Amino acid sequence: MEKKMNWQSLISNKRFGQEERHATRHDDRSEFKRDSDRLVFSAPFRRLQNKTQVFPLPGSVFVHNRLTHSLEVSAVGMSLGNDVAHALLTRHPELSSTLVGEMGTIVAAACLAHDMGNPPFGHSGERAIQTFFTEGPGTTLRHQVSDIFWSDITHFEGNANAFRLLTHRFKGRREGGFVLTYATLASIVKYPFSSLVSGKKGKFGFFNSEEEYFRRIADDLGMLRLSAEGEPLRYARHPLVYLVEAADDICYEIMDIEDAHKLKILSYEETAQLLLGFFDDTTKANIRQRVVDEGITDENEEVVYLRSCVIGLLVRECVEAFVSHEDLILCGNFEGALIDHVSTDVANAYRNCTKVSRRKIYNSKPVIDVELSGYKIIETIMEQMTLAAIAPTRFYSQQLLRRVSSQYDIDSDDLETRIMAVIDYISGMTDVYALDIYQKINGISLPIV
């Protein structure tokens, strides 16, 4: 008989690092709402306001940063989770006494955290960290570290770094990191396997230093293990990962189009055509009539309205895709993302948005300029800080290392621990802070008293 995950064990409010208190905890808030609160009130979450989403951090036009993106993803995730929970409870009334009804809160919390491990300047920051070791001065470290550590750092991944940020016990912190629930932590890990099996895309879900943490969570939740003993660790996704991923897919694609319109990268006509392309002729006519009836004459406001209609449609489509493929998801056999399984016309409209975004948005001059600058900034800081970690007794090394927060184990006797402390320090920076450090390292600016 084919193995299958079950909702009773998958939706657990056991807290990582406080497992012994699980049976005695009582609070007016749900445990998953506590997860959201801990994330929102944390310093790493606040720092997302100064991390690039796609476009340069705003001047006179306020486009999305990582913080506003995460808040919007969380709102969409709440809708997805609530609607899926309602459908599943209707289909499986025997689950009414379980925590399945809290899916929306779990997905919303996971969405808040999904980008917290991203370094400054987004994907260009990730690439700068990776290529420092594969193409830059970091290549000399290859034979000084273990194979698994080398695999982790040369495939550095924001998703794996988020799991580390949330679970690792940094110096002076409590056991369990953020002490989130098992269900929320598992819902964040899009790629539940070791970097040793990350494939061509280089995606993976946890560093070797946190592998045992993930194994503990996954086994307790009853997630399907796909690797044999002795092989690199690999699991099937926790089902709620698909909802977190869908919320992210919906927001970044549709909101980037709205931002591109605000920045005049896309004209009003192009933007309206892309957004209305999700609907049949009758629905298009109804939407246009509602715009008239509501008295909306401002083009930006009309784009906002069209965007909200598209997001509502995509939420409904992704809920339907999840519920109709429930068995495949629970058996670990579902392939692709939920957005790949929506109705044909909607999928075509989404792909059209993706095609236009790649051609006109992600290759636009403002975006390319941020990527170029961000790459150089992170590359330079990586080089200087790593050299300092390798030779910490040198005068300049000591000066640099004094800047590193005390929570990072930069004074460890172990080289791998020191290198990881450098990566922790740099990946936690905001874009603005990284630029400031870059300028000081290069003597471009001096502190003003």
Disulfide bonds with the S-S distance in Angstrom:
none
